[in-house]
Amino acid sequence: MPNPQEEKDGAPKPLRTYRSDVEEVLKEGEGSLAKIAIAENEKRLRGDFDFEETEPPGRTKLVVSVSVGLIVLGVGVLSALYFFRNANNPSSAISEPRPIIIADSEKSFDIKGLNRQQIISALVRERDEGAAKLASVSAIKLTEGKGQEARPIGAEEFMAKLQSRAPSELIRSLESDFMFGIHALSKNQPFLILKASYYQNAFAGMLAWEGNLREDIGPIFITPEPTVPAATSDEVLGKNTAFEDVVVKNRDARALRGADGKIIFLYSFPDKNTVVITTNADTLEQVAARLLAGKLVR
C-alpha cells in the first residue's frame, strides 16, 4: 500500500517567481513592501543602477538657438554677396529679354557715334552682303557699345537716330523691344518688327507716316530703281509714294509698288501688338509664322 507521505513528497513543486518570493518574505516577517521600496530607492541613489545620460534642457535649447543663428547668418551673408555682385554687374541682375521671334542666327551691330546715313549704309551692307542659309532668318541686334558694355537700342531711340518723322502717336505707342533682321531668299529681304502697346494709335500712326515712310527708312529696304522719265510733274510727285490696301498671303497689308507694278515695300499687323515692315510677301509670312510659334512656346 503506497505511503501517503511518499506521494506528497513526490508531487511537483511550484515554480518560484518574483511575486512568490516577495510573499514568502512578507510571511516570514523579514520585510514589507515599504521596506522593499525604500531599499530600491537607496540603491538608485547609491548609483547601483546605470542610467543613460541626457543633456539638460537648457543646454539643448542653447545648441538649437546657436544652430538657427548660424543658419540665418549664413543666409544673410550669401544674400549680401549676391546683391553686391549684381550691383557691380547690372547685366547679371537683369536677364536677357526673350527675342520677339526665334532667329537662326544673331549678330550684334554697334551704332554708337554713327549718324543717320552711316546707320543706313551699314544696314544696307548687311542686307546685300550677308550670306546665310536659304530660307533662314538672321537677327541684327543694334547696340550702343560692344562686349559687356553693349546696351540694346530701343525702338524710340532707333527712330530718333534715323531722324524719322514718324508721328508722335505712333512713337508713344511703341514698346522698347524691336527687331531688325534679314530673311535669306534668292535675294536677301530685310524686315523690321515693332511692338505696339496700343493698336489704334499704332495703326493710325502708320497711316499718317506713309507720306514720309519711304524716305525715312525706305533706303534700308528698297534697292534704288533705274530712273524713268516722267511725263508730268504730277507723275514725279506721285510716283512710288502712295500706299494701297492689298492682301498678301491672306493678310491685310498696306503696300508700295515699283515702276513695274510689283510690291517693293509693305507693312502689316499680324496681331494687334505687332507691326512688320518688309519688302516681300514670303518674308511677311515667315515672320508672322515665327511670331505665332513664339506665342505657342510661351
C-alpha positions as CSV (number, residue, x, y, z in Angstrom):
1,M,0.0,0.0,0.0
2,P,1.5,3.3,-1.1
3,N,2.7,5.6,1.6
4,P,0.7,8.9,1.5
5,Q,3.8,10.7,2.7
6,E,5.8,9.5,-0.3
7,E,3.1,10.6,-2.7
8,K,3.2,14.0,-1.0
9,D,7.0,14.3,-1.4
10,G,6.9,13.1,-5.0
11,A,4.4,15.8,-6.1
12,P,5.9,18.5,-8.4
13,K,6.9,21.7,-6.6
14,P,5.5,25.0,-7.9
15,L,7.9,27.3,-9.8
16,R,9.5,30.2,-7.9
17,T,8.6,33.7,-9.1
18,Y,9.4,37.2,-8.0
19,R,5.9,37.5,-6.6
20,S,6.1,34.3,-4.6
21,D,9.5,35.3,-3.2
22,V,8.0,38.6,-2.0
23,E,5.0,36.9,-0.5
24,E,7.4,34.4,1.3
25,V,9.5,37.3,2.7
26,L,6.4,39.0,3.9
27,K,5.1,35.8,5.5
28,E,8.4,35.4,7.3
29,G,8.3,38.9,8.6
30,E,11.6,39.8,7.1
31,G,10.4,42.8,5.1
32,S,7.5,44.7,3.8
33,L,6.6,46.4,0.5
34,A,7.5,49.7,2.1
35,K,10.9,48.3,3.1
36,I,11.5,46.9,-0.4
37,A,10.6,50.3,-2.0
38,I,13.0,52.1,0.4
39,A,15.8,49.7,-0.4
40,E,15.3,50.1,-4.1
41,N,15.4,53.9,-3.8
42,E,18.6,53.8,-1.7
43,K,20.1,51.5,-4.3
44,R,19.2,54.0,-7.0
45,L,20.7,56.9,-5.0
46,R,24.0,55.0,-4.4
47,G,24.3,54.7,-8.2
48,D,23.9,50.9,-8.4
49,F,21.7,51.3,-11.5
50,D,23.1,52.7,-14.8
51,F,21.1,55.3,-16.5
52,E,21.7,56.8,-19.9
53,E,22.8,60.4,-19.5
54,T,20.7,63.1,-21.2
55,E,21.6,66.6,-21.8
56,P,20.0,69.2,-19.6
57,P,17.1,71.0,-21.3
58,G,18.8,74.3,-21.0
59,R,21.9,73.1,-22.9
60,T,19.7,71.6,-25.7
61,K,17.9,74.9,-26.1
62,L,21.2,76.7,-26.3
63,V,22.5,74.4,-29.0
64,V,19.3,74.8,-31.1
65,S,19.5,78.6,-30.8
66,V,23.1,78.7,-31.8
67,S,22.4,76.4,-34.8
68,V,19.5,78.5,-36.0
69,G,21.5,81.7,-35.6
70,L,24.4,80.3,-37.7
71,I,21.9,79.3,-40.5
72,V,20.3,82.8,-40.5
73,L,23.8,84.4,-40.5
74,G,24.9,82.2,-43.5
75,V,21.8,83.1,-45.5
76,G,22.3,86.7,-44.8
77,V,25.9,86.6,-45.9
78,L,25.0,84.8,-49.1
79,S,22.3,87.3,-49.9
80,A,24.6,90.2,-49.3
81,L,27.2,88.7,-51.6
82,Y,24.5,88.1,-54.3
83,F,23.2,91.7,-54.2
84,F,26.7,93.1,-54.0
85,R,27.7,91.2,-57.1
86,N,24.6,92.3,-59.0
87,A,25.2,95.9,-58.0
88,N,28.6,95.8,-59.6
89,N,27.4,93.8,-62.6
90,P,23.9,95.0,-63.6
91,S,23.8,92.8,-66.6
92,S,23.7,89.7,-64.4
93,A,20.8,91.0,-62.3
94,I,18.6,91.6,-65.4
95,S,18.0,88.6,-67.5
96,E,18.1,88.9,-71.3
97,P,14.7,89.6,-72.7
98,R,13.2,86.9,-74.9
99,P,13.6,87.6,-78.6
100,I,10.5,88.7,-80.5
101,I,10.9,85.8,-82.8
102,I,13.4,82.9,-82.8
103,A,16.2,83.6,-85.4
104,D,18.5,81.1,-86.9
105,S,21.5,83.4,-86.2
106,E,22.2,86.6,-84.4
107,K,24.7,89.4,-84.9
108,S,25.4,92.4,-82.8
109,F,26.0,95.7,-84.5
110,D,27.3,98.7,-82.7
111,I,25.9,102.0,-83.9
112,K,27.4,104.2,-81.2
113,G,28.5,107.5,-82.7
114,L,27.0,106.8,-86.2
115,N,24.8,109.3,-87.9
116,R,21.7,108.5,-89.9
117,Q,23.4,107.9,-93.2
118,Q,26.1,105.7,-91.6
119,I,23.5,103.6,-89.9
120,I,21.5,103.2,-93.2
121,S,24.7,102.3,-95.1
122,A,25.8,99.7,-92.6
123,L,22.3,98.0,-92.6
124,V,22.2,98.1,-96.4
125,R,25.6,96.3,-96.4
126,E,24.2,93.6,-94.1
127,R,21.2,93.3,-96.5
128,D,23.2,93.0,-99.7
129,E,26.4,91.2,-98.5
130,G,25.1,89.0,-95.7
131,A,25.4,85.3,-96.5
132,A,23.1,82.8,-94.8
133,K,21.4,79.5,-95.4
134,L,18.5,79.8,-97.8
135,A,15.1,80.5,-96.0
136,S,16.9,81.2,-92.7
137,V,16.3,84.3,-90.6
138,S,19.2,86.4,-89.2
139,A,18.7,89.0,-86.4
140,I,20.8,92.1,-86.4
141,K,20.9,93.3,-82.7
142,L,21.6,97.0,-82.6
143,T,23.5,98.2,-79.6
144,E,25.5,101.2,-78.2
145,G,28.9,99.8,-77.3
146,K,30.5,96.4,-77.6
147,G,31.0,93.3,-75.4
148,Q,29.8,93.6,-71.8
149,E,29.3,97.3,-72.2
150,A,26.8,96.8,-75.0
151,R,23.4,98.4,-74.4
152,P,20.5,97.4,-76.6
153,I,18.9,100.2,-78.6
154,G,15.2,100.8,-78.0
155,A,12.6,101.4,-80.8
156,E,12.1,105.1,-80.0
157,E,15.9,105.7,-79.9
158,F,16.3,103.8,-83.2
159,M,13.7,106.1,-84.8
160,A,15.4,109.2,-83.4
161,K,18.8,108.1,-84.7
162,L,17.3,107.6,-88.2
163,Q,15.8,111.1,-87.9
164,S,12.4,109.5,-88.6
165,R,9.4,111.7,-89.0
166,A,7.0,109.1,-87.6
167,P,4.1,110.9,-85.8
168,S,4.2,111.2,-82.0
169,E,1.1,109.0,-81.6
170,L,3.0,106.1,-83.2
171,I,6.2,106.7,-81.2
172,R,4.2,106.8,-77.9
173,S,2.5,103.5,-78.7
174,L,5.8,101.7,-79.4
175,E,7.4,99.4,-76.8
176,S,11.1,99.4,-76.4
177,D,11.7,95.9,-77.9
178,F,12.1,95.8,-81.7
179,M,13.9,93.6,-84.2
180,F,15.7,94.2,-87.5
181,G,16.5,91.1,-89.5
182,I,17.3,89.5,-92.8
183,H,15.3,86.7,-94.5
184,A,17.6,84.8,-96.8
185,L,15.8,84.1,-100.1
186,S,17.2,84.2,-103.7
187,K,17.7,87.8,-102.7
188,N,18.0,88.9,-99.0
189,Q,14.9,90.5,-97.7
190,P,15.1,92.9,-94.7
191,F,12.4,93.2,-92.2
192,L,11.6,95.4,-89.1
193,I,9.4,94.2,-86.3
194,L,7.9,96.9,-84.0
195,K,5.8,96.1,-80.9
196,A,2.9,98.3,-80.0
197,S,1.1,98.7,-76.7
198,Y,-2.0,100.4,-78.2
199,Y,-3.2,99.2,-81.6
200,Q,-5.4,102.1,-82.5
201,N,-2.6,104.7,-82.1
202,A,-0.1,102.4,-83.8
203,F,-2.3,101.8,-86.8
204,A,-3.3,105.5,-87.2
205,G,0.3,106.5,-86.7
206,M,1.5,104.1,-89.5
207,L,-1.1,105.6,-91.9
208,A,0.0,109.1,-91.0
209,W,3.6,108.1,-91.5
210,E,3.1,106.7,-95.1
211,G,3.9,110.1,-96.6
212,N,7.5,110.0,-95.2
213,L,7.9,106.3,-94.6
214,R,9.8,105.6,-97.8
215,E,12.2,108.5,-97.4
216,D,12.7,107.9,-93.6
217,I,13.5,104.2,-93.6
218,G,12.9,103.1,-97.2
219,P,16.6,103.2,-98.2
220,I,17.2,100.3,-95.8
221,F,14.6,98.2,-97.6
222,I,14.3,99.3,-101.2
223,T,17.0,99.0,-103.8
224,P,17.1,102.2,-105.9
225,E,15.3,101.7,-109.2
226,P,16.6,103.0,-112.5
227,T,15.4,106.5,-113.2
228,V,12.4,106.6,-115.5
229,P,11.5,109.9,-117.2
230,A,8.1,111.2,-116.1
231,A,5.7,112.9,-118.4
232,T,4.4,115.4,-115.9
233,S,5.3,116.9,-112.6
234,D,2.3,115.3,-111.0
235,E,3.7,111.9,-112.0
236,V,7.0,112.8,-110.4
237,L,5.4,113.8,-107.1
238,G,3.1,110.8,-107.1
239,K,5.5,108.1,-108.3
240,N,6.1,105.3,-105.8
241,T,4.8,107.3,-102.8
242,A,1.2,106.1,-102.5
243,F,0.5,103.1,-100.3
244,E,-2.6,101.0,-101.1
245,D,-4.6,98.3,-99.4
246,V,-3.5,94.8,-100.5
247,V,-4.0,91.2,-99.4
248,V,-0.8,89.1,-99.3
249,K,-0.8,85.5,-98.0
250,N,-4.3,86.1,-96.7
251,R,-3.2,89.0,-94.6
252,D,-4.3,92.6,-94.9
253,A,-1.4,95.0,-95.6
254,R,-0.5,98.4,-97.0
255,A,1.9,98.2,-99.9
256,L,4.0,100.4,-102.1
257,R,4.6,99.3,-105.8
258,G,7.5,99.9,-108.0
259,A,7.6,101.1,-111.6
260,D,6.8,97.6,-112.8
261,G,3.7,97.3,-110.6
262,K,5.3,94.8,-108.2
263,I,5.3,95.3,-104.4
264,I,8.6,96.7,-103.2
265,F,7.6,97.9,-99.7
266,L,4.8,96.9,-97.3
267,Y,3.7,96.7,-93.7
268,S,1.1,94.7,-91.9
269,F,-0.2,93.9,-88.4
270,P,0.0,90.1,-87.8
271,D,-1.6,90.8,-84.5
272,K,-2.8,94.0,-82.7
273,N,0.5,94.4,-80.8
274,T,2.9,93.9,-83.7
275,V,3.7,95.7,-87.0
276,V,6.0,94.1,-89.6
277,I,7.7,96.3,-92.2
278,T,9.3,94.4,-95.1
279,T,9.7,94.1,-98.9
280,N,8.3,90.7,-99.7
281,A,5.1,88.7,-99.1
282,D,7.1,85.5,-98.3
283,T,9.1,87.3,-95.7
284,L,5.9,88.7,-94.1
285,E,4.5,85.2,-93.9
286,Q,7.7,83.7,-92.4
287,V,7.9,86.4,-89.8
288,A,4.2,86.0,-88.9
289,A,4.6,82.2,-88.6
290,R,7.6,82.7,-86.2
291,L,5.6,85.2,-84.2
292,L,2.8,82.6,-83.8
293,A,5.3,79.8,-82.9
294,G,6.8,82.0,-80.2
295,K,3.4,82.6,-78.6
296,L,2.7,78.9,-78.6
297,V,6.0,78.1,-76.9
298,R,5.4,80.7,-74.1
